[in-house]
Structures are given as C-alpha cells and as structure tokens.
Amino acid sequence: VGVIGAGNYANAVFLPVIKKNSDVLLNGIISGKGLHAQQSARKYGFLFSGSNEESIINNKEIDVVAILTQHNNHARLVQESLQSGKHVYCEKPLALTTDQLKTIIPELEKKEHCYLTVGFNRRFAPFSILLKSYFKERTEPLFASYRINAGFLPTSHWLNDPLKGGGRLIGECCHFIDYMIFLFGQIPTNVQTLSLPSSGKYSDDNFILSLQFPDGSIGNISYLSNGSKALGKEYLEVFSGGRTAILDDFRSLQMFGNTIKKKRNIFKQDKGHSAAWNAFIDTIKVKGPPPIPYPELIGNAYVTLACGHSMKTGQVVNIKEYIKTN
C-alpha cells in the first residue's frame, strides 16, 4: 500500500485502520512538503516517506494507492493511479466537477483488473447492515430522513473553497447521498436542494436535499452547520410497511415492528471504517465484485453534483437529463 496524503484525517482515522490489516505492507507515504509524511511513516511503520506523488504512483512494489489529499486532487490522482495499474482507495468525494468525473469513467472500463472504491464507510457499518436487512422484505417504498448536525466551519476553511474542497455539499454530503443509495438500492431519479441564507456567516452549508427514487421511495437529508455542539452528529429515521428504524449517531439502533429490537454500541461508535477497508482488500485478494458497485459510485458522483446544481437554481433536477447535458 502507498498513501498520498498525511493530514488530520489520515492520522486520526485511516492510518490506524490500515495498520490493523495483516494482509498489507505499508510501503510508502507522501504529503505536500513531506514533513507530515515523515512523521506518519515513523509512527505507523512505512518503509519510506516523501513529497513526490510519482514515488507512489509509479512504484512497482505498490499495488494499492490510498488517496487522502484535499478534494481537488482526487480525480487526477485516481486517473493516474488506475493508468499506472494500481488499485485505488479514494477518500470522498470522487470528483468536484463532471469534467473531472469523465476522466475516471474510461479508466474503469479499460482497467477491469484494477479496482476503485471510495471511502463511503457508513454503508459498511454493522448497524447499517442490520438496518437495511430489517427492510429487505419490504413491498412498499421507503421513507428515510437523515439529519446531520455537521458543526460550524469558518468561511475561510479549505473545505468551503469551491476549487479546493468543493463546499460541504459536494465534499461531505456525498457520504449521506451514498447512504441513501445503499439503503434504497437505487439511484435517485430526481433531486432538489433548498438552503438557508448564508448571510455572510455560513457557506451554503445549511440545506435539505430531497431525493426521489424509481420505486417511489423518498430520502431527505438535512445538513446543518448552525446547530448546537451538544447534540449528536447523525440521526436517521426509516419508515416502510409498518416498520420503523432509528439509527442514532451509530451508537444505537432501534427497530420497531411487532416487537421492538434495540442494539447499542456502549463503548464506541463504529461507522464502518475498518469494514470498508477490509472489504476492499478482500476484493483484491479474491478478485470479486467491487465492494461498492461502480454504477453506484459514478451515480453518487453525478447525483451529488446535481444536488449542487439544484442548490444554485432552486429547481428540481432530473438525474438522467443532468448526466446527458453535463
């Protein structure tokens, strides 16, 4: 494994996860100026560190590239790594524009032996698997409401820079769009985004997404930066056919039907980071299907960008038409 990017997320979440997998050798890690990579290499036992992307992408000893950079570099690094014959684990989002996305799609078609996945870890969480299974026999559409108490970020934060981070809708909310696609097993047909005024304080990061699916299911995502830090981050309610499930911050899952079932993570959250990485490595080992199907990866990217377009226009966006015209 070679890692590109050694920032806060890499050190706090990702590197501890990949170090636990005994099937991989931590070969190299690089960062912009090399200093963070050097520190991470010492801490996690990488064979080398540096600042040159080519030392990872063109290294014949490296089979898997993990991309953990700022968002504007993702699509380029994915394309170059696939072209170099590497499997790629890319943190979200996959792309910030449709033009970037179009550079990746042909590589997936050419390099069938190389796998790509995106770090949509929540779909791999144990509670997520249970929740989806609870509705597997449904004969009616689903309704799901996902509230994210994201917390305030100053307008100067890199994530709010449309050229570097893409804004929080594209840069972060793609996680929750993916969750809806996972839960419903479909790509939305239409989307609409409505947002609160930013008033100079916020950065278009108080909004609601409404996703309509082919079977009539509806998913609402409320993403908010104007709330209290004392409240948990994520809260999901799902309804269908006389059943309801409530997932509270990946610490508890309640399922209501003829009986009530309750599950709790008393000591920790499990948002699926380890399961997502391990599924990717297992896929490479056995040459199985991608852990996240490519139509869902590419569909998510288009849907996310369409939601951004809807935020600007306030209009409902038809996904097929958006893909056709963009």
Disulfide bonds with the S-S distance in Angstrom:
none
